[in-house]
Structures are given as C-alpha cells and as structure tokens.
Amino acid sequence: MNHIEEKTAKPWHSSTIEDTLEKLQVRPESGLSDSDVKNRLLKFGKNELIEAKQKTIWSILWAQLTDTMVVILIIAAVISLLIGDLKDFIAILAIVFINAIIGLVQEYRAEQALAALKEMATPIVKVRRNGELQEINSIDLVPGDIFILETGAIIPADGRLVEDVNLRVEEASLTGESVPVEKDKDHLSEEQAPVGDRSNMVYMGTVITYGRGTAVVTATGMETELGKIAEMIQDVGDEQTPLQKRMDRMGKTLAWISLVIVGVVFGLGLLRGEDPAEMFLTSIAIAVAAIPEGLPAVVAIALD
C-alpha cells in the first residue's frame, strides 16, 4: 500500500473515481503541474524497479560453504584425508562442490527473474500535464499523473481507471490468467478483493489487448504490485525455507551426536586398554560414517 493510500480508510479499488482524484489532488482534464510532479518525485522517487545489491560469486559461495551441514561435511572430508581414507575424502568434496554449484544456479535464476520483470516496464508513456498531452519517460511518472491507455501498450504503473472504452487487459504477469480481463471504471471491488478481481484498476507490466482509456497513477516503482513481486524475488534468497531451517537444526544436532560418538567410542577403547591413537582414529571414522553426505545436495535439488 503506498503512502497516499495509507491516509485513507479504503484502498483504491474500493474508492470511487471522484474520491480517488480528490485523494490524489488532481483534475483529469488538466493533470498535474510541473511543480506537483517535482514535489512528488522527491517524495515518492522514480517509477522503477530497484535491484538490491547483487551478490558476488564469492559471497554466494561463502554462504553455501558456511552452512552448518556443509561445514560438518568439510570437517569430515579433512578428517577422512588425515586418516588416509582418500575415497571418502573425494566423495565428500564432490558432494560439497555439487551443492555449491546448485546454490549458484538458484541465485542466477532469481536474478534473471527480476531482470524479466524489469523488461515489462514500457519506456515511453502519454500523460496529461499542465493541461496538455505529453510523452514522457515512464520512469518519471508519479502518483496522481493522468496517463493514456491504448491497445498494445504495456501499462507503466498501477492506476485507477478514470475513463474506459471496451478496455481489456491481459494480466498473466500478475495473476497467471491468460484470458484478458474486461475493465470497468465504475465497478467498486471489495477491500479484500484479489488483484484479478479489481476490474477498475490497471497494473504495471500488464498489457492492453483491446480498447482505450485513461487512468490516474496510484502507485509507482516498488510500491506497485509488480514491485512487490520483485521485492519477494530478491528476498527469497535471504530467507531460509522451513526445510532449510530444519536442515540447519539437524546439522547442529549431528555435530553434537558426532562429538558424543567420538567421546563414547574413544572412552570405551581406553577402558579396554586399546591404543589411544588407534581408538581416536576409529571413533573419528565412525562419526564420519554417521554423517549423511548427500543430504545437502538432495535438499538443494528439491528446492530448485
């Protein structure tokens, strides 16, 4: 919900045209003035999808290699090498490598998805400002701008319809529905209505398949519905899934279990009078064998 809408009790799709224009302080026949645009650009910023700082390959690799389960595997690999078990050493390192590659691929796909969303924005848009029809860069749109809707155009921002003539919009980028939606400026949707049911609204990145009309901008940039999707895509790599959280807990549990195994086996060996060095290597080997080496890679593939 953008900053203007926060001041009101009703969302845009539940507000009449008159109420919407009053809230946005604009007249549809004249549009915003240059001073209005300047002030709103300062307040709301540019109409663009902002990319979070891209992660470097090294930072992604570091995140993969510092995962609890992976750290345990690396320790197990080093121990395997020290005790002369070259086969296990190579196998465990291979699993760690595969897991890291899968993580890199997942991050790359997330970045590509965001790039695809940015391509949905149209570069030029017709607006009514200072009582005149102008063509401007869509990045300069602000809430309250009156913009023109024409067949074939990609909608440059979220907006409330002011005029419509047989208007139909394809909203698959937001709702997944491939059939164009018929729009109606006079329809008032329920406050909790999903995007696909808001027939008096148009949204950034959707395509006009038929008809024409005008709309008033209600949200720009990251405040649009498309912007919220872009934000979710960028956040998905930073937040662990429930399965990953369980994996992290399991990794810590396995670390403690491994330490207990080492201690118990080593202690029993000493009580039986076994050689300390040999018992230490034996207990380490048993602990390493108890670790499910392939689990991180399997989980990464499942989440891919």
VMD Tcl script that draws the C-alpha trace (Angstrom):
set ca {
  {0.00 0.00 0.00}
  {1.56 3.35 -1.00}
  {1.97 6.41 1.21}
  {-1.07 8.26 -0.14}
  {-3.40 5.29 0.27}
  {-2.22 4.80 3.87}
  {-4.01 8.04 4.77}
  {-7.36 6.67 3.64}
  {-9.70 4.06 5.01}
  {-10.37 2.49 1.60}
  {-7.94 1.00 -0.92}
  {-8.02 2.44 -4.44}
  {-10.08 -0.38 -5.94}
  {-12.85 0.31 -3.40}
  {-12.88 4.08 -3.97}
  {-14.98 5.97 -6.49}
  {-13.31 7.93 -9.28}
  {-14.20 11.21 -7.56}
  {-12.74 10.11 -4.20}
  {-9.60 8.82 -5.88}
  {-8.98 12.07 -7.76}
  {-9.60 14.06 -4.59}
  {-7.15 11.95 -2.58}
  {-4.52 12.33 -5.30}
  {-5.27 16.06 -5.66}
  {-5.54 16.08 -9.45}
  {-8.06 17.11 -12.11}
  {-8.29 14.64 -15.02}
  {-8.75 17.33 -17.67}
  {-5.54 19.16 -16.76}
  {-3.38 16.65 -14.92}
  {-0.53 17.60 -12.61}
  {1.51 20.77 -12.88}
  {5.29 20.79 -13.19}
  {5.63 21.83 -9.54}
  {3.33 18.98 -8.46}
  {5.46 16.50 -10.41}
  {8.69 17.85 -8.94}
  {7.40 17.61 -5.36}
  {6.01 14.09 -5.87}
  {9.21 12.85 -7.49}
  {11.07 13.99 -4.39}
  {8.51 12.30 -2.14}
  {7.90 9.01 -3.98}
  {11.02 8.61 -6.10}
  {11.38 7.33 -9.65}
  {8.97 4.84 -11.18}
  {11.41 1.95 -11.42}
  {12.02 -1.50 -10.02}
  {15.08 -1.26 -7.81}
  {17.52 -4.13 -7.70}
  {19.09 -4.96 -4.39}
  {22.88 -5.02 -4.40}
  {23.83 -8.07 -6.41}
  {25.74 -10.74 -4.60}
  {29.17 -11.66 -5.92}
  {30.02 -15.23 -6.83}
  {32.35 -15.32 -3.83}
  {29.68 -14.16 -1.37}
  {27.25 -16.79 -2.70}
  {29.93 -19.49 -2.42}
  {30.78 -18.34 1.10}
  {27.12 -18.60 2.12}
  {26.98 -22.12 0.67}
  {30.20 -23.24 2.37}
  {29.31 -21.82 5.80}
  {26.00 -23.71 6.02}
  {26.05 -25.89 9.15}
  {25.69 -29.20 7.31}
  {28.31 -28.22 4.72}
  {30.78 -27.19 7.44}
  {30.31 -30.61 9.03}
  {30.96 -32.26 5.66}
  {34.13 -30.22 5.10}
  {35.39 -31.21 8.55}
  {34.52 -34.82 7.75}
  {36.44 -34.56 4.46}
  {39.53 -33.19 6.21}
  {39.37 -35.94 8.83}
  {38.95 -38.57 6.11}
  {42.11 -37.27 4.45}
  {44.03 -37.28 7.73}
  {43.09 -40.88 8.47}
  {44.03 -41.91 4.95}
  {40.53 -42.54 3.60}
  {41.04 -40.90 0.20}
  {37.85 -42.40 -1.25}
  {35.60 -40.74 1.35}
  {37.59 -37.51 1.08}
  {36.94 -37.24 -2.67}
  {33.29 -38.30 -2.36}
  {32.51 -35.73 0.34}
  {34.27 -32.91 -1.52}
  {32.31 -33.82 -4.65}
  {29.05 -33.50 -2.70}
  {30.12 -30.11 -1.31}
  {31.04 -28.94 -4.83}
  {27.72 -30.08 -6.32}
  {25.81 -28.36 -3.51}
  {27.69 -25.09 -4.14}
  {27.01 -25.23 -7.90}
  {23.28 -25.79 -7.31}
  {23.22 -22.77 -4.98}
  {24.89 -20.60 -7.63}
  {22.35 -21.70 -10.25}
  {19.43 -20.87 -7.94}
  {20.79 -17.36 -7.27}
  {21.33 -16.79 -11.01}
  {17.74 -17.80 -11.77}
  {16.43 -15.35 -9.16}
  {18.41 -12.52 -10.79}
  {17.11 -13.50 -14.23}
  {13.53 -13.46 -12.92}
  {13.99 -9.90 -11.66}
  {15.50 -8.83 -15.00}
  {12.44 -10.27 -16.75}
  {10.15 -8.20 -14.51}
  {12.09 -5.02 -15.30}
  {11.64 -5.68 -19.02}
  {7.87 -5.48 -18.53}
  {8.09 -1.73 -18.00}
  {7.34 0.46 -21.02}
  {9.85 3.28 -21.72}
  {7.50 5.98 -23.06}
  {4.03 6.93 -21.84}
  {1.47 9.59 -22.79}
  {0.35 11.75 -19.87}
  {-1.76 14.84 -19.33}
  {0.22 17.56 -17.55}
  {-0.34 21.31 -17.39}
  {-3.50 20.78 -19.44}
  {-1.53 19.30 -22.35}
  {-0.88 15.81 -23.70}
  {2.81 14.94 -23.36}
  {5.08 11.97 -23.98}
  {7.46 11.29 -21.10}
  {9.76 8.57 -19.90}
  {7.72 6.21 -17.73}
  {10.41 6.41 -15.05}
  {9.19 9.97 -14.36}
  {5.59 9.00 -13.60}
  {4.33 9.97 -10.15}
  {1.16 9.20 -8.16}
  {-1.58 11.48 -9.48}
  {-0.38 11.51 -13.09}
  {-3.17 11.06 -15.66}
  {-1.91 8.60 -18.29}
  {-3.37 7.35 -21.57}
  {-4.23 3.69 -22.22}
  {-4.02 2.41 -25.80}
  {-4.29 -1.03 -27.41}
  {-0.97 -2.88 -27.40}
  {0.62 -0.73 -24.71}
  {2.30 -2.11 -21.60}
  {0.88 -0.36 -18.54}
  {3.69 1.67 -16.89}
  {2.36 1.95 -13.32}
  {-0.55 0.93 -11.12}
  {-3.60 3.10 -11.72}
  {-7.29 3.66 -11.07}
  {-9.39 3.90 -14.23}
  {-10.92 7.30 -14.97}
  {-12.23 6.57 -18.47}
  {-12.57 3.32 -20.43}
  {-13.91 2.24 -23.80}
  {-14.17 -1.54 -24.28}
  {-10.95 -1.92 -22.33}
  {-9.43 -5.37 -21.86}
  {-6.13 -6.13 -20.18}
  {-4.02 -9.28 -20.10}
  {-2.79 -9.70 -16.50}
  {-0.95 -13.03 -16.72}
  {2.24 -11.48 -15.30}
  {0.40 -10.85 -12.02}
  {-2.43 -13.37 -11.81}
  {-1.39 -16.16 -14.20}
  {-4.71 -15.76 -16.02}
  {-4.03 -15.76 -19.77}
  {-7.53 -14.61 -20.77}
  {-7.76 -10.78 -20.99}
  {-9.83 -9.16 -18.24}
  {-12.61 -6.73 -19.12}
  {-12.23 -3.46 -17.23}
  {-14.95 -1.23 -15.80}
  {-14.13 2.17 -14.28}
  {-17.41 2.28 -12.34}
  {-17.02 -1.09 -10.65}
  {-16.12 -0.98 -6.95}
  {-14.37 -4.07 -5.62}
  {-14.42 -5.34 -2.05}
  {-11.50 -4.14 0.04}
  {-10.01 -7.66 0.28}
  {-10.55 -8.46 -3.41}
  {-7.55 -10.13 -5.10}
  {-5.76 -8.35 -7.95}
  {-7.59 -10.37 -10.61}
  {-11.00 -9.16 -9.37}
  {-10.21 -5.44 -9.34}
  {-11.76 -4.53 -12.67}
  {-11.47 -0.78 -12.06}
  {-7.67 -0.96 -11.74}
  {-4.74 -1.42 -14.13}
  {-1.29 -2.63 -13.09}
  {2.31 -2.14 -14.13}
  {3.60 -4.78 -16.54}
  {0.18 -5.87 -17.80}
  {-0.79 -5.45 -21.47}
  {-3.79 -3.72 -23.06}
  {-5.20 -6.13 -25.64}
  {-8.25 -4.11 -26.69}
  {-9.87 -0.74 -26.21}
  {-8.62 2.51 -24.74}
  {-8.99 4.74 -21.72}
  {-7.25 6.91 -19.15}
  {-6.15 6.20 -15.60}
  {-4.67 8.05 -12.67}
  {-1.43 6.68 -11.21}
  {-1.94 5.27 -7.71}
  {1.43 3.58 -7.17}
  {4.86 3.65 -8.79}
  {8.09 1.66 -8.64}
  {8.46 -0.79 -5.79}
  {5.04 0.21 -4.40}
  {3.28 -1.36 -7.41}
  {2.02 -4.95 -7.41}
  {4.86 -5.84 -9.79}
  {7.31 -4.12 -7.44}
  {6.08 -6.25 -4.55}
  {6.74 -9.38 -6.61}
  {10.23 -8.10 -7.44}
  {10.89 -7.50 -3.74}
  {9.74 -11.02 -2.88}
  {12.07 -12.47 -5.53}
  {15.01 -10.56 -4.08}
  {14.15 -11.55 -0.51}
  {13.72 -15.24 -1.30}
  {17.46 -15.87 -1.30}
  {17.96 -14.21 2.10}
  {15.24 -16.04 3.99}
  {15.52 -19.73 4.74}
  {12.67 -22.04 3.85}
  {11.19 -24.20 6.65}
  {13.06 -27.18 5.18}
  {16.37 -25.29 5.23}
  {15.76 -24.24 8.84}
  {15.15 -27.86 9.79}
  {18.32 -28.82 7.92}
  {20.28 -26.26 9.90}
  {18.93 -27.63 13.18}
  {19.68 -31.17 12.01}
  {23.24 -30.16 11.17}
  {23.82 -28.81 14.67}
  {22.27 -31.95 16.16}
  {24.52 -34.15 14.02}
  {27.55 -32.16 15.16}
  {26.74 -32.91 18.79}
  {25.95 -36.56 18.04}
  {29.30 -36.91 16.24}
  {31.14 -35.46 19.23}
  {29.29 -37.84 21.56}
  {30.17 -40.82 19.31}
  {33.84 -39.81 19.31}
  {33.85 -39.43 23.08}
  {31.99 -42.68 23.83}
  {33.98 -44.87 21.41}
  {37.29 -43.33 22.46}
  {36.43 -43.68 26.17}
  {35.34 -47.32 25.84}
  {38.50 -48.10 23.94}
  {40.66 -46.63 26.66}
  {38.78 -48.60 29.32}
  {39.52 -51.79 27.37}
  {43.19 -50.90 27.18}
  {43.24 -50.19 23.42}
  {45.90 -48.00 21.85}
  {44.75 -44.33 22.28}
  {45.87 -43.23 18.80}
  {44.14 -46.16 17.12}
  {40.94 -45.64 19.13}
  {40.88 -41.95 18.26}
  {41.09 -42.72 14.53}
  {38.42 -45.42 14.89}
  {36.00 -43.14 16.72}
  {36.53 -40.39 14.15}
  {35.89 -42.83 11.30}
  {32.62 -43.98 12.92}
  {31.50 -40.37 13.42}
  {32.25 -39.51 9.78}
  {30.34 -42.59 8.59}
  {27.28 -41.41 10.55}
  {27.05 -38.17 8.55}
  {24.62 -38.24 5.55}
  {26.94 -36.66 2.97}
  {24.37 -36.44 0.20}
  {21.64 -34.73 2.22}
  {22.57 -31.06 1.48}
  {22.70 -31.69 -2.27}
  {19.41 -33.60 -2.21}
  {17.71 -30.72 -0.39}
  {19.21 -28.16 -2.79}
  {17.91 -30.13 -5.78}
  {14.48 -30.47 -4.16}
  {14.30 -26.69 -3.68}
  {15.49 -25.95 -7.22}
}
mol new
graphics top color blue
foreach p $ca { graphics top sphere $p radius 0.5 }
foreach p [lrange $ca 0 end-1] q [lrange $ca 1 end] { graphics top cylinder $p $q radius 0.2 }
display resetview
